[in-house]
Amino acid sequence: MILDITEFKNKKVIVTGSSTGIGFETGIEFLELGAKVVFHGNKSIEDLDDRIKKRTANHNFSILKSDFTNLNEVENFMKSAIKELGGLNVLINNAGTMVGRYNLNIIEEAQFLEIFDLNAKSAFFTTKFASDIFKEQKSGCIVNVSTISARTGGSAGSSVYAASKAFVSGITRSLVSELSPYNVRINAISPGTITTKFHEQYSSPEKLENTRLKIPMRRLGTAKDCVGSIIFLSSEKLSGYITGQILEINGGQFIS
């Protein structure tokens, strides 16, 4: 097979949680491949327009702000994004974060619900909204972003975050039977420890260094390390017979 770099030209793509990190780099790559992209963020979008334009000559993008802990805002975002794009071909569900490290003895219901609303509920309902479009047109692709913690349980204080991402991995598998008859694929990537704003907020330098030493490749991942896998799973020509899979991107961390 010859790699077709024009496959994504004029494709309509939503990347949630794309103001920084993996989502940002993914949105940039789709633009470089000729797609039309809606970027999404909540608290980190002030200079996003400038940052995007510095990275790519394709300015066929929009930026929409939305608080994904609020289901009404999630639904309004999807309606607005699809209207901006004039349709939808690919949905990348990347929005989410740990919110905070909460041990079992201190976490309250409000914090529990905030984490699940942001990481789990939002991904489910963006998928639900996109699937209505995809089913009608008999094509579409969804790539979710889970985490290594969905399998390992994560470190202290991240139990609810890990569980919310395990939900994301779970729906990636369980929705296959519902979506496949409509030629809609759903997959996920599961990044290991990636040096993004996430770990600047929630992990100490000492913790990150201890993790690095346990990884067979002896380095932490970068946001760009995850982009190729997302593009691969979004490509009908490269992965058209792949669905319900979770692709681990962790430098061999499970082998250590």
C-alpha positions as CSV (number, residue, x, y, z in Angstrom):
1,M,0.0,0.0,0.0
2,I,1.2,3.5,-0.9
3,L,0.6,6.0,1.9
4,D,-1.9,8.6,0.6
5,I,-1.1,11.9,2.3
6,T,-4.1,13.5,0.6
7,E,-6.7,11.3,2.3
8,F,-7.6,13.9,4.9
9,K,-7.8,16.8,2.5
10,N,-11.1,18.7,3.2
11,K,-12.1,16.2,5.9
12,K,-14.1,17.6,8.7
13,V,-12.5,17.0,12.1
14,I,-13.3,17.8,15.7
15,V,-10.6,17.6,18.3
16,T,-11.8,18.1,21.8
17,G,-9.4,19.3,24.5
18,S,-7.1,20.7,21.8
19,S,-5.8,24.0,23.3
20,T,-2.6,22.2,24.6
21,G,-0.8,18.9,24.6
22,I,-1.9,15.9,22.6
23,G,-5.0,17.5,21.3
24,F,-3.2,20.6,20.1
25,E,-0.6,18.6,18.3
26,T,-3.3,16.4,16.8
27,G,-5.2,19.4,15.5
28,I,-2.1,20.9,13.9
29,E,-1.3,17.6,12.2
30,F,-4.8,17.3,10.7
31,L,-4.5,20.9,9.4
32,E,-1.1,20.0,7.8
33,L,-2.8,17.1,6.1
34,G,-5.4,19.4,4.6
35,A,-8.4,18.9,6.9
36,K,-10.8,21.4,8.3
37,V,-10.5,21.4,12.1
38,V,-12.5,22.6,15.1
39,F,-10.3,23.1,18.1
40,H,-11.8,23.1,21.6
41,G,-10.7,24.4,24.9
42,N,-12.0,26.0,28.1
43,K,-9.3,27.7,30.1
44,S,-6.3,27.8,27.7
45,I,-7.6,29.3,24.5
46,E,-6.6,33.0,24.9
47,D,-3.7,32.8,22.5
48,L,-4.7,29.6,20.7
49,D,-5.4,31.3,17.4
50,D,-1.9,32.7,17.3
51,R,-0.3,29.5,18.3
52,I,-2.1,27.5,15.6
53,K,-1.2,30.1,12.9
54,K,2.5,30.0,13.9
55,R,2.5,26.2,13.3
56,T,0.7,25.8,10.0
57,A,-0.2,27.6,6.8
58,N,-3.6,26.0,6.8
59,H,-5.9,28.4,8.5
60,N,-9.1,26.4,7.8
61,F,-9.9,26.0,11.5
62,S,-12.3,27.3,14.2
63,I,-11.9,27.6,17.9
64,L,-14.9,27.0,20.2
65,K,-14.8,27.4,24.0
66,S,-16.9,25.0,26.1
67,D,-16.9,23.7,29.7
68,F,-17.2,19.9,29.2
69,T,-18.2,19.3,32.9
70,N,-21.6,20.7,31.8
71,L,-23.6,18.4,29.5
72,N,-25.6,21.3,28.0
73,E,-22.3,23.0,26.9
74,V,-21.1,19.7,25.5
75,E,-24.2,19.3,23.3
76,N,-24.1,23.0,22.3
77,F,-20.4,22.6,21.4
78,M,-21.1,19.6,19.1
79,K,-24.0,21.4,17.4
80,S,-21.8,24.5,16.8
81,A,-18.8,22.6,15.7
82,I,-20.7,20.5,13.2
83,K,-22.3,23.7,11.8
84,E,-18.9,25.3,11.5
85,L,-17.5,22.3,9.6
86,G,-20.6,21.7,7.5
87,G,-20.6,18.1,8.6
88,L,-18.3,15.7,10.4
89,N,-15.9,12.8,9.4
90,V,-13.7,12.4,12.4
91,L,-14.1,12.9,16.1
92,I,-11.1,12.9,18.4
93,N,-12.2,12.7,22.1
94,N,-9.3,14.2,23.9
95,A,-10.9,16.5,26.5
96,G,-10.2,15.6,30.1
97,T,-7.8,15.8,33.0
98,M,-7.3,14.7,36.5
99,V,-8.9,17.8,38.0
100,G,-6.9,17.1,41.2
101,R,-5.3,14.4,43.2
102,Y,-7.8,13.2,45.7
103,N,-7.2,10.3,48.1
104,L,-10.1,8.2,49.1
105,N,-10.3,9.7,52.6
106,I,-10.7,13.3,51.3
107,I,-12.6,13.2,48.1
108,E,-16.2,14.5,48.1
109,E,-19.1,13.7,45.8
110,A,-18.7,17.1,44.0
111,Q,-15.1,16.3,43.1
112,F,-16.0,12.7,42.0
113,L,-18.7,14.0,39.7
114,E,-16.6,16.7,38.2
115,I,-13.9,14.2,37.2
116,F,-16.5,11.8,35.8
117,D,-18.4,14.5,34.0
118,L,-15.3,15.9,32.3
119,N,-13.6,12.6,31.4
120,A,-16.4,10.1,30.9
121,K,-19.7,11.7,30.4
122,S,-18.5,14.2,27.9
123,A,-16.8,11.6,25.8
124,F,-19.9,9.4,25.8
125,F,-22.2,12.2,24.7
126,T,-19.9,13.7,22.1
127,T,-19.8,10.2,20.7
128,K,-23.6,9.9,20.9
129,F,-24.0,13.2,19.0
130,A,-21.4,12.4,16.4
131,S,-22.9,8.9,15.8
132,D,-26.2,10.4,14.7
133,I,-24.3,12.1,11.9
134,F,-22.1,9.1,11.1
135,K,-25.0,6.6,11.0
136,E,-26.9,8.8,8.6
137,Q,-24.0,9.1,6.2
138,K,-22.9,5.5,6.7
139,S,-19.3,6.5,7.6
140,G,-17.3,8.1,10.4
141,C,-14.4,7.6,12.8
142,I,-14.0,8.1,16.5
143,V,-10.7,8.0,18.3
144,N,-10.8,8.3,22.1
145,V,-7.8,9.3,24.3
146,S,-7.6,7.0,27.4
147,T,-4.6,6.6,29.6
148,I,-2.2,3.9,30.9
149,S,-3.9,4.5,34.3
150,A,-7.1,3.0,33.0
151,R,-5.2,-0.4,33.2
152,T,-2.8,0.2,36.0
153,G,-5.1,2.1,38.3
154,G,-2.7,5.0,38.4
155,S,-0.8,6.4,41.4
156,A,-2.1,7.7,44.7
157,G,-4.8,10.2,44.5
158,S,-5.8,9.4,40.9
159,S,-8.2,6.5,41.4
160,V,-11.3,8.4,40.2
161,Y,-9.4,9.8,37.2
162,A,-8.2,6.3,36.3
163,A,-11.7,4.8,36.7
164,S,-13.2,7.6,34.5
165,K,-10.6,6.8,31.8
166,A,-11.3,3.0,32.2
167,F,-14.9,4.0,31.3
168,V,-13.6,5.6,28.1
169,S,-11.7,2.4,27.2
170,G,-14.8,0.4,28.0
171,I,-17.1,2.3,25.7
172,T,-14.5,2.1,22.9
173,R,-15.0,-1.7,23.0
174,S,-18.6,-1.9,23.9
175,L,-19.9,0.5,21.2
176,V,-18.4,-1.5,18.4
177,S,-21.5,-3.7,18.0
178,E,-23.7,-0.7,17.8
179,L,-21.6,1.4,15.4
180,S,-20.1,-1.2,13.0
181,P,-23.3,-1.9,11.1
182,Y,-23.2,1.8,10.0
183,N,-19.5,1.6,8.9
184,V,-18.5,3.7,11.9
185,R,-15.2,2.8,13.6
186,I,-14.2,3.5,17.2
187,N,-10.8,3.1,18.7
188,A,-8.6,4.6,21.4
189,I,-5.1,5.4,22.2
190,S,-3.8,4.9,25.7
191,P,-0.8,7.1,26.4
192,G,1.7,6.4,29.1
193,T,3.5,9.2,30.9
194,I,3.5,12.1,28.5
195,T,5.3,15.4,29.2
196,T,2.4,17.8,28.8
197,K,0.8,20.5,31.0
198,F,-1.1,17.6,32.7
199,H,2.0,16.3,34.5
200,E,3.3,19.8,35.1
201,Q,0.2,20.2,37.3
202,Y,-0.2,16.8,38.9
203,S,3.2,15.2,39.1
204,S,6.4,16.3,40.8
205,P,9.8,16.2,38.9
206,E,10.9,13.5,41.3
207,K,7.9,11.3,40.4
208,L,8.4,11.8,36.7
209,E,12.1,10.9,37.0
210,N,11.3,7.7,38.9
211,T,8.8,6.8,36.2
212,R,11.3,7.6,33.4
213,L,13.8,5.2,34.9
214,K,11.3,2.4,34.8
215,I,10.5,2.8,31.1
216,P,12.5,0.5,28.8
217,M,13.0,3.4,26.3
218,R,14.4,5.5,29.2
219,R,12.4,8.6,28.3
220,L,9.0,10.1,28.9
221,G,6.7,10.5,25.9
222,T,5.8,13.7,24.1
223,A,2.5,14.9,22.7
224,K,3.9,14.4,19.2
225,D,4.6,10.7,20.1
226,C,0.8,10.2,20.2
227,V,-0.2,12.0,17.1
228,G,0.9,9.4,14.5
229,S,-1.3,6.7,16.2
230,I,-4.3,9.0,16.2
231,I,-3.8,9.8,12.5
232,F,-3.4,6.0,11.8
233,L,-6.6,5.1,13.6
234,S,-8.4,8.0,11.8
235,S,-7.3,6.7,8.3
236,E,-9.7,4.5,6.4
237,K,-6.9,3.5,4.1
238,L,-4.5,2.5,6.9
239,S,-6.9,1.1,9.6
240,G,-10.2,0.6,7.8
241,Y,-10.6,-2.9,9.4
242,I,-9.6,-1.9,12.9
243,T,-12.2,-1.1,15.5
244,G,-12.7,-1.5,19.2
245,Q,-8.9,-1.4,19.9
246,I,-6.9,0.4,22.5
247,L,-3.4,1.2,21.2
248,E,-0.9,1.5,24.0
249,I,1.7,4.3,23.6
250,N,4.1,4.1,26.5
251,G,7.7,3.3,25.5
252,G,7.3,-0.3,26.7
253,Q,6.2,0.7,30.2
254,F,4.2,-2.5,30.7
255,I,7.3,-4.5,30.0
256,S,9.3,-2.9,32.9
